[in-house]
Amino acid sequence: MRKDTKNDLIVLINTLDSIDDLNEVKEMIFERRDSLARKTKFKLIVGEKVEIVGSGKIESGKIIKINRTRAVVDCYDKNRECMIHYTVPFSMIRRANAENN
């Protein structure tokens, strides 16, 4: 997103003075996020390298299974020196950058 567009959105959101209006905007954001997650699902394939984005950190892994609403991703845990399976919603998955593959 362009920085000026983001700033415009922030200004518009800050002008809202009703909880109902804020809740309506929140619902629109959730619907858009779900729509983008569904599109992501159809672009992913088993064996593809991905990044899991959440809780302020990014983990790298590989998709081992695609379910209806989530994917199972193998990630290497450096602390335990083993692979861990995470079941992750599509909204938290993005393709790994080409230089990471």
N, CA, C and O atoms as CSV, one atom per row, in Angstrom:
chain,resi,resn,atom,element,x,y,z
A,1,MET,N,N,0.838,-1.165,0.000
A,1,MET,CA,C,0.000,0.000,0.000
A,1,MET,C,C,0.891,1.239,0.000
A,1,MET,O,O,1.910,1.303,0.688
A,2,ARG,N,N,0.480,2.197,-0.778
A,2,ARG,CA,C,1.236,3.446,-0.807
A,2,ARG,C,C,1.082,4.174,0.523
A,2,ARG,O,O,0.041,4.095,1.175
A,3,LYS,N,N,2.133,4.880,0.910
A,3,LYS,CA,C,2.133,5.564,2.198
A,3,LYS,C,C,1.049,6.633,2.267
A,3,LYS,O,O,0.409,6.788,3.307
A,4,ASP,N,N,0.827,7.383,1.169
A,4,ASP,CA,C,-0.190,8.438,1.188
A,4,ASP,C,C,-1.597,7.845,1.311
A,4,ASP,O,O,-2.464,8.442,1.950
A,5,THR,N,N,-1.828,6.684,0.708
A,5,THR,CA,C,-3.124,6.011,0.833
A,5,THR,C,C,-3.345,5.569,2.275
A,5,THR,O,O,-4.437,5.723,2.822
A,6,LYS,N,N,-2.306,5.022,2.878
A,6,LYS,CA,C,-2.393,4.580,4.266
A,6,LYS,C,C,-2.695,5.772,5.182
A,6,LYS,O,O,-3.541,5.679,6.071
A,7,ASN,N,N,-2.007,6.877,4.962
A,7,ASN,CA,C,-2.240,8.071,5.769
A,7,ASN,C,C,-3.662,8.594,5.588
A,7,ASN,O,O,-4.293,9.028,6.553
A,8,ASP,N,N,-4.173,8.554,4.343
A,8,ASP,CA,C,-5.551,8.976,4.086
A,8,ASP,C,C,-6.545,8.109,4.852
A,8,ASP,O,O,-7.516,8.616,5.413
A,9,LEU,N,N,-6.300,6.810,4.873
A,9,LEU,CA,C,-7.173,5.899,5.623
A,9,LEU,C,C,-7.158,6.212,7.115
A,9,LEU,O,O,-8.200,6.222,7.771
A,10,ILE,N,N,-5.977,6.465,7.635
A,10,ILE,CA,C,-5.853,6.793,9.062
A,10,ILE,C,C,-6.635,8.058,9.392
A,10,ILE,O,O,-7.334,8.111,10.405
A,11,VAL,N,N,-6.521,9.073,8.545
A,11,VAL,CA,C,-7.247,10.321,8.756
A,11,VAL,C,C,-8.756,10.067,8.719
A,11,VAL,O,O,-9.490,10.562,9.574
A,12,LEU,N,N,-9.216,9.298,7.734
A,12,LEU,CA,C,-10.648,9.013,7.626
A,12,LEU,C,C,-11.165,8.224,8.827
A,12,LEU,O,O,-12.245,8.512,9.341
A,13,ILE,N,N,-10.407,7.244,9.268
A,13,ILE,CA,C,-10.820,6.453,10.429
A,13,ILE,C,C,-10.884,7.337,11.676
A,13,ILE,O,O,-11.794,7.198,12.493
A,14,ASN,N,N,-9.928,8.233,11.817
A,14,ASN,CA,C,-9.922,9.117,12.981
A,14,ASN,C,C,-11.065,10.126,12.970
A,14,ASN,O,O,-11.380,10.703,14.011
A,15,THR,N,N,-11.689,10.349,11.824
A,15,THR,CA,C,-12.821,11.273,11.764
A,15,THR,C,C,-14.133,10.602,12.179
A,15,THR,O,O,-15.127,11.284,12.429
A,16,LEU,N,N,-14.136,9.268,12.252
A,16,LEU,CA,C,-15.350,8.570,12.665
A,16,LEU,C,C,-15.622,8.862,14.138
A,16,LEU,O,O,-14.710,8.840,14.965
A,17,ASP,N,N,-16.885,9.135,14.454
A,17,ASP,CA,C,-17.215,9.487,15.830
A,17,ASP,C,C,-18.301,8.585,16.422
A,17,ASP,O,O,-18.946,8.937,17.409
A,18,SER,N,N,-18.487,7.432,15.812
A,18,SER,CA,C,-19.510,6.514,16.288
A,18,SER,C,C,-18.930,5.103,16.365
A,18,SER,O,O,-18.215,4.661,15.466
A,19,ILE,N,N,-19.248,4.415,17.441
A,19,ILE,CA,C,-18.825,3.015,17.596
A,19,ILE,C,C,-19.404,2.164,16.466
A,19,ILE,O,O,-18.733,1.268,15.953
A,20,ASP,N,N,-20.643,2.444,16.082
A,20,ASP,CA,C,-21.279,1.694,14.998
A,20,ASP,C,C,-20.500,1.847,13.693
A,20,ASP,O,O,-20.310,0.878,12.958
A,21,ASP,N,N,-20.049,3.074,13.412
A,21,ASP,CA,C,-19.255,3.298,12.195
A,21,ASP,C,C,-17.933,2.542,12.261
A,21,ASP,O,O,-17.511,1.937,11.275
A,22,LEU,N,N,-17.276,2.576,13.426
A,22,LEU,CA,C,-16.016,1.847,13.587
A,22,LEU,C,C,-16.219,0.348,13.437
A,22,LEU,O,O,-15.397,-0.334,12.826
A,23,ASN,N,N,-17.316,-0.171,13.995
A,23,ASN,CA,C,-17.604,-1.597,13.860
A,23,ASN,C,C,-17.863,-1.977,12.406
A,23,ASN,O,O,-17.485,-3.064,11.968
A,24,GLU,N,N,-18.503,-1.088,11.664
A,24,GLU,CA,C,-18.749,-1.345,10.243
A,24,GLU,C,C,-17.441,-1.407,9.465
A,24,GLU,O,O,-17.263,-2.270,8.605
A,25,VAL,N,N,-16.529,-0.488,9.769
A,25,VAL,CA,C,-15.214,-0.495,9.121
A,25,VAL,C,C,-14.456,-1.765,9.501
A,25,VAL,O,O,-13.804,-2.381,8.659
A,26,LYS,N,N,-14.546,-2.149,10.768
A,26,LYS,CA,C,-13.879,-3.373,11.246
A,26,LYS,C,C,-14.383,-4.587,10.489
A,26,LYS,O,O,-13.585,-5.429,10.076
A,27,GLU,N,N,-15.693,-4.697,10.297
A,27,GLU,CA,C,-16.272,-5.816,9.554
A,27,GLU,C,C,-15.785,-5.834,8.102
A,27,GLU,O,O,-15.496,-6.897,7.551
A,28,MET,N,N,-15.698,-4.660,7.495
A,28,MET,CA,C,-15.204,-4.579,6.108
A,28,MET,C,C,-13.761,-5.055,6.021
A,28,MET,O,O,-13.380,-5.728,5.063
A,29,ILE,N,N,-12.961,-4.705,7.023
A,29,ILE,CA,C,-11.554,-5.130,7.038
A,29,ILE,C,C,-11.464,-6.642,7.192
A,29,ILE,O,O,-10.675,-7.284,6.498
A,30,PHE,N,N,-12.264,-7.228,8.097
A,30,PHE,CA,C,-12.268,-8.682,8.280
A,30,PHE,C,C,-12.696,-9.397,7.001
A,30,PHE,O,O,-12.095,-10.402,6.622
A,31,GLU,N,N,-13.720,-8.887,6.342
A,31,GLU,CA,C,-14.189,-9.500,5.092
A,31,GLU,C,C,-13.115,-9.438,4.016
A,31,GLU,O,O,-12.910,-10.405,3.283
A,32,ARG,N,N,-12.427,-8.301,3.918
A,32,ARG,CA,C,-11.369,-8.167,2.907
A,32,ARG,C,C,-10.206,-9.104,3.213
A,32,ARG,O,O,-9.635,-9.712,2.308
A,33,ARG,N,N,-9.855,-9.220,4.515
A,33,ARG,CA,C,-8.769,-10.112,4.903
A,33,ARG,C,C,-9.116,-11.558,4.578
A,33,ARG,O,O,-8.266,-12.304,4.093
A,34,ASP,N,N,-10.354,-11.959,4.840
A,34,ASP,CA,C,-10.788,-13.318,4.506
A,34,ASP,C,C,-10.754,-13.564,3.004
A,34,ASP,O,O,-10.368,-14.643,2.555
A,35,SER,N,N,-11.156,-12.569,2.233
A,35,SER,CA,C,-11.136,-12.682,0.773
A,35,SER,C,C,-9.708,-12.877,0.267
A,35,SER,O,O,-9.459,-13.724,-0.591
A,36,LEU,N,N,-8.778,-12.095,0.797
A,36,LEU,CA,C,-7.374,-12.233,0.385
A,36,LEU,C,C,-6.808,-13.578,0.829
A,36,LEU,O,O,-6.000,-14.174,0.116
A,37,ALA,N,N,-7.225,-14.063,2.001
A,37,ALA,CA,C,-6.761,-15.374,2.482
A,37,ALA,C,C,-7.243,-16.481,1.554
A,37,ALA,O,O,-6.493,-17.412,1.258
A,38,ARG,N,N,-8.490,-16.389,1.091
A,38,ARG,CA,C,-9.007,-17.405,0.163
A,38,ARG,C,C,-8.217,-17.392,-1.140
A,38,ARG,O,O,-7.920,-18.448,-1.700
A,39,LYS,N,N,-7.878,-16.202,-1.621
A,39,LYS,CA,C,-7.070,-16.119,-2.846
A,39,LYS,C,C,-5.697,-16.734,-2.621
A,39,LYS,O,O,-5.163,-17.410,-3.501
A,40,THR,N,N,-5.130,-16.504,-1.453
A,40,THR,CA,C,-3.824,-17.077,-1.123
A,40,THR,C,C,-3.889,-18.590,-1.156
A,40,THR,O,O,-2.975,-19.246,-1.655
A,41,LYS,N,N,-4.984,-19.154,-0.617
A,41,LYS,CA,C,-5.137,-20.608,-0.562
A,41,LYS,C,C,-5.014,-21.231,-1.948
A,41,LYS,O,O,-4.352,-22.255,-2.113
A,42,PHE,N,N,-5.641,-20.626,-2.929
A,42,PHE,CA,C,-5.652,-21.207,-4.262
A,42,PHE,C,C,-4.322,-21.041,-4.988
A,42,PHE,O,O,-4.111,-21.664,-6.028
A,43,LYS,N,N,-3.425,-20.218,-4.464
A,43,LYS,CA,C,-2.120,-20.015,-5.093
A,43,LYS,C,C,-1.035,-20.884,-4.478
A,43,LYS,O,O,0.051,-21.013,-5.044
A,44,LEU,N,N,-1.314,-21.481,-3.329
A,44,LEU,CA,C,-0.308,-22.276,-2.630
A,44,LEU,C,C,-0.317,-23.726,-3.095
A,44,LEU,O,O,-1.355,-24.262,-3.482
A,45,ILE,N,N,0.862,-24.354,-3.051
A,45,ILE,CA,C,0.976,-25.766,-3.399
A,45,ILE,C,C,1.815,-26.480,-2.340
A,45,ILE,O,O,2.653,-25.865,-1.680
A,46,VAL,N,N,1.583,-27.764,-2.188
A,46,VAL,CA,C,2.362,-28.566,-1.245
A,46,VAL,C,C,3.826,-28.551,-1.687
A,46,VAL,O,O,4.131,-28.706,-2.869
A,47,GLY,N,N,4.722,-28.361,-0.722
A,47,GLY,CA,C,6.154,-28.315,-1.001
A,47,GLY,C,C,6.689,-26.903,-1.190
A,47,GLY,O,O,7.901,-26.701,-1.263
A,48,GLU,N,N,5.793,-25.928,-1.269
A,48,GLU,CA,C,6.215,-24.541,-1.483
A,48,GLU,C,C,6.760,-23.933,-0.191
A,48,GLU,O,O,6.235,-24.175,0.896
A,49,LYS,N,N,7.820,-23.140,-0.331
A,49,LYS,CA,C,8.394,-22.449,0.817
A,49,LYS,C,C,7.572,-21.200,1.092
A,49,LYS,O,O,7.249,-20.432,0.187
A,50,VAL,N,N,7.240,-21.017,2.376
A,50,VAL,CA,C,6.398,-19.899,2.783
A,50,VAL,C,C,6.952,-19.260,4.052
A,50,VAL,O,O,7.865,-19.783,4.692
A,51,GLU,N,N,6.376,-18.122,4.389
A,51,GLU,CA,C,6.667,-17.452,5.654
A,51,GLU,C,C,5.366,-17.359,6.443
A,51,GLU,O,O,4.304,-17.081,5.885
A,52,ILE,N,N,5.465,-17.592,7.738
A,52,ILE,CA,C,4.325,-17.447,8.631
A,52,ILE,C,C,4.522,-16.128,9.369
A,52,ILE,O,O,5.526,-15.927,10.052
A,53,VAL,N,N,3.546,-15.231,9.222
A,53,VAL,CA,C,3.647,-13.908,9.813
A,53,VAL,C,C,2.660,-13.815,10.963
A,53,VAL,O,O,1.456,-13.975,10.767
A,54,GLY,N,N,3.167,-13.558,12.160
A,54,GLY,CA,C,2.288,-13.421,13.310
A,54,GLY,C,C,3.061,-13.201,14.582
A,54,GLY,O,O,4.225,-13.586,14.687
A,55,SER,N,N,2.420,-12.587,15.545
A,55,SER,CA,C,3.012,-12.326,16.866
A,55,SER,C,C,4.322,-11.559,16.764
A,55,SER,O,O,5.222,-11.753,17.582
A,56,GLY,N,N,4.434,-10.697,15.776
A,56,GLY,CA,C,5.613,-9.856,15.647
A,56,GLY,C,C,6.856,-10.553,15.128
A,56,GLY,O,O,7.939,-9.968,15.123
A,57,LYS,N,N,6.713,-11.802,14.687
A,57,LYS,CA,C,7.879,-12.508,14.146
A,57,LYS,C,C,7.486,-13.230,12.864
A,57,LYS,O,O,6.306,-13.441,12.582
A,58,ILE,N,N,8.496,-13.600,12.103
A,58,ILE,CA,C,8.285,-14.295,10.840
A,58,ILE,C,C,9.067,-15.598,10.890
A,58,ILE,O,O,10.267,-15.601,11.167
A,59,GLU,N,N,8.382,-16.705,10.622
A,59,GLU,CA,C,9.034,-18.014,10.579
A,59,GLU,C,C,8.975,-18.552,9.159
A,59,GLU,O,O,7.976,-18.379,8.461
A,60,SER,N,N,10.036,-19.195,8.742
A,60,SER,CA,C,10.081,-19.814,7.418
A,60,SER,C,C,9.733,-21.285,7.531
A,60,SER,O,O,10.026,-21.932,8.536
A,61,GLY,N,N,9.107,-21.801,6.495
A,61,GLY,CA,C,8.753,-23.209,6.496
A,61,GLY,C,C,8.334,-23.678,5.129
A,61,GLY,O,O,8.458,-22.956,4.139
A,62,LYS,N,N,7.829,-24.911,5.084
A,62,LYS,CA,C,7.402,-25.514,3.827
A,62,LYS,C,C,6.035,-26.142,4.038
A,62,LYS,O,O,5.803,-26.809,5.046
A,63,ILE,N,N,5.131,-25.931,3.090
A,63,ILE,CA,C,3.784,-26.474,3.192
A,63,ILE,C,C,3.837,-27.984,2.985
A,63,ILE,O,O,4.416,-28.469,2.013
A,64,ILE,N,N,3.220,-28.727,3.922
A,64,ILE,CA,C,3.158,-30.177,3.749
A,64,ILE,C,C,1.729,-30.659,3.502
A,64,ILE,O,O,1.526,-31.780,3.035
A,65,LYS,N,N,0.731,-29.813,3.813
A,65,LYS,CA,C,-0.654,-30.197,3.570
A,65,LYS,C,C,-1.514,-28.937,3.504
A,65,LYS,O,O,-1.283,-27.977,4.239
A,66,ILE,N,N,-2.505,-28.951,2.620
A,66,ILE,CA,C,-3.443,-27.842,2.513
A,66,ILE,C,C,-4.833,-28.345,2.874
A,66,ILE,O,O,-5.383,-29.221,2.206
A,67,ASN,N,N,-5.386,-27.784,3.930
A,67,ASN,CA,C,-6.731,-28.124,4.375
A,67,ASN,C,C,-7.718,-27.077,3.866
A,67,ASN,O,O,-7.355,-26.194,3.090
A,68,ARG,N,N,-8.958,-27.185,4.307
A,68,ARG,CA,C,-9.998,-26.270,3.829
A,68,ARG,C,C,-9.752,-24.831,4.271
A,68,ARG,O,O,-9.898,-23.908,3.470
A,69,THR,N,N,-9.382,-24.626,5.528
A,69,THR,CA,C,-9.215,-23.269,6.045
A,69,THR,C,C,-7.799,-22.960,6.509
A,69,THR,O,O,-7.485,-21.811,6.819
A,70,ARG,N,N,-6.950,-23.964,6.559
A,70,ARG,CA,C,-5.583,-23.783,7.066
A,70,ARG,C,C,-4.614,-24.686,6.308
A,70,ARG,O,O,-5.016,-25.620,5.614
A,71,ALA,N,N,-3.340,-24.383,6.461
A,71,ALA,CA,C,-2.303,-25.225,5.877
A,71,ALA,C,C,-1.409,-25.744,6.999
A,71,ALA,O,O,-1.217,-25.077,8.016
A,72,VAL,N,N,-0.874,-26.930,6.801
A,72,VAL,CA,C,0.096,-27.485,7.746
A,72,VAL,C,C,1.478,-27.146,7.189
A,72,VAL,O,O,1.812,-27.483,6.053
A,73,VAL,N,N,2.270,-26.470,8.020
A,73,VAL,CA,C,3.581,-25.987,7.589
A,73,VAL,C,C,4.648,-26.587,8.490
A,73,VAL,O,O,4.526,-26.558,9.714
A,74,ASP,N,N,5.702,-27.134,7.876
A,74,ASP,CA,C,6.870,-27.643,8.587
A,74,ASP,C,C,7.838,-26.493,8.810
A,74,ASP,O,O,8.261,-25.852,7.848
A,75,CYS,N,N,8.197,-26.220,10.053
A,75,CYS,CA,C,9.178,-25.186,10.367
A,75,CYS,C,C,10.305,-25.805,11.188
A,75,CYS,O,O,10.074,-26.700,12.001
A,76,TYR,N,N,11.501,-25.328,10.970
A,76,TYR,CA,C,12.652,-25.832,11.718
A,76,TYR,C,C,12.800,-25.014,12.994
A,76,TYR,O,O,12.928,-23.791,12.932
A,77,ASP,N,N,12.786,-25.662,14.130
A,77,ASP,CA,C,12.974,-24.998,15.418
A,77,ASP,C,C,14.451,-25.067,15.777
A,77,ASP,O,O,14.981,-26.139,16.067
A,78,LYS,N,N,15.109,-23.916,15.755
A,78,LYS,CA,C,16.548,-23.869,16.018
A,78,LYS,C,C,16.870,-24.231,17.469
A,78,LYS,O,O,17.920,-24.810,17.750
A,79,ASN,N,N,15.967,-23.889,18.386
A,79,ASN,CA,C,16.222,-24.191,19.802
A,79,ASN,C,C,16.200,-25.688,20.080
A,79,ASN,O,O,17.043,-26.204,20.813
A,80,ARG,N,N,15.237,-26.377,19.495
A,80,ARG,CA,C,15.113,-27.821,19.721
A,80,ARG,C,C,15.834,-28.635,18.655
A,80,ARG,O,O,15.975,-29.851,18.785
A,81,GLU,N,N,16.281,-27.975,17.621
A,81,GLU,CA,C,16.938,-28.619,16.484
A,81,GLU,C,C,16.079,-29.740,15.916
A,81,GLU,O,O,16.537,-30.869,15.744
A,82,CYS,N,N,14.801,-29.399,15.622
A,82,CYS,CA,C,13.896,-30.377,15.033
A,82,CYS,C,C,12.832,-29.647,14.210
A,82,CYS,O,O,12.719,-28.423,14.260
A,83,MET,N,N,12.066,-30.419,13.463
A,83,MET,CA,C,10.969,-29.862,12.668
A,83,MET,C,C,9.709,-29.840,13.523
A,83,MET,O,O,9.454,-30.757,14.304
A,84,ILE,N,N,8.926,-28.777,13.360
A,84,ILE,CA,C,7.656,-28.641,14.068
A,84,ILE,C,C,6.581,-28.378,13.031
A,84,ILE,O,O,6.770,-27.571,12.121
A,85,HIS,N,N,5.451,-29.061,13.168
A,85,HIS,CA,C,4.308,-28.832,12.289
A,85,HIS,C,C,3.410,-27.767,12.912
A,85,HIS,O,O,3.011,-27.883,14.071
A,86,TYR,N,N,3.098,-26.742,12.146
A,86,TYR,CA,C,2.139,-25.730,12.577
A,86,TYR,C,C,0.931,-25.793,11.657
A,86,TYR,O,O,1.080,-25.926,10.443
A,87,THR,N,N,-0.252,-25.698,12.221
A,87,THR,CA,C,-1.459,-25.565,11.431
A,87,THR,C,C,-1.796,-24.077,11.436
A,87,THR,O,O,-2.121,-23.504,12.476
A,88,VAL,N,N,-1.714,-23.459,10.253
A,88,VAL,CA,C,-1.731,-22.006,10.151
A,88,VAL,C,C,-2.873,-21.534,9.256
A,88,VAL,O,O,-3.081,-22.095,8.180
A,89,PRO,N,N,-3.626,-20.500,9.685
A,89,PRO,CA,C,-4.648,-19.938,8.800
A,89,PRO,C,C,-3.992,-19.260,7.594
A,89,PRO,O,O,-2.885,-18.733,7.696
A,90,PHE,N,N,-4.677,-19.277,6.470
A,90,PHE,CA,C,-4.114,-18.714,5.242
A,90,PHE,C,C,-3.818,-17.226,5.358
A,90,PHE,O,O,-2.959,-16.708,4.645
A,91,SER,N,N,-4.520,-16.537,6.250
A,91,SER,CA,C,-4.292,-15.101,6.414
A,91,SER,C,C,-2.914,-14.806,7.009
A,91,SER,O,O,-2.442,-13.671,6.931
A,92,MET,N,N,-2.262,-15.811,7.604
A,92,MET,CA,C,-0.939,-15.617,8.203
A,92,MET,C,C,0.196,-16.144,7.319
A,92,MET,O,O,1.362,-16.094,7.709
A,93,ILE,N,N,-0.145,-16.648,6.132
A,93,ILE,CA,C,0.862,-17.249,5.252
A,93,ILE,C,C,1.127,-16.342,4.066
A,93,ILE,O,O,0.210,-15.775,3.473
A,94,ARG,N,N,2.408,-16.219,3.735
A,94,ARG,CA,C,2.774,-15.545,2.489
A,94,ARG,C,C,3.923,-16.310,1.853
A,94,ARG,O,O,4.710,-16.972,2.530
A,95,ARG,N,N,3.995,-16.201,0.556
A,95,ARG,CA,C,5.074,-16.886,-0.152
A,95,ARG,C,C,6.414,-16.318,0.269
A,95,ARG,O,O,6.554,-15.115,0.490
A,96,ALA,N,N,7.403,-17.206,0.379
A,96,ALA,CA,C,8.752,-16.768,0.720
A,96,ALA,C,C,9.332,-16.011,-0.456
A,96,ALA,O,O,9.026,-16.311,-1.610
A,97,ASN,N,N,10.168,-15.030,-0.165
A,97,ASN,CA,C,10.818,-14.269,-1.226
A,97,ASN,C,C,11.698,-15.186,-2.059
A,97,ASN,O,O,12.204,-16.196,-1.571
A,98,ALA,N,N,11.874,-14.816,-3.332
A,98,ALA,CA,C,12.649,-15.646,-4.257
A,98,ALA,C,C,14.076,-15.850,-3.764
A,98,ALA,O,O,14.640,-16.926,-3.963
A,99,GLU,N,N,14.677,-14.842,-3.122
A,99,GLU,CA,C,16.061,-14.990,-2.663
A,99,GLU,C,C,16.164,-15.917,-1.473
A,99,GLU,O,O,17.258,-16.393,-1.168
A,100,ASN,N,N,15.033,-16.199,-0.768
A,100,ASN,CA,C,15.048,-17.130,0.360
A,100,ASN,C,C,14.929,-18.578,-0.082
A,100,ASN,O,O,15.234,-19.481,0.697
A,101,ASN,N,N,14.491,-18.827,-1.317
A,101,ASN,CA,C,14.267,-20.205,-1.792
A,101,ASN,C,C,15.527,-20.884,-2.158
A,101,ASN,O,O,15.506,-22.043,-2.573
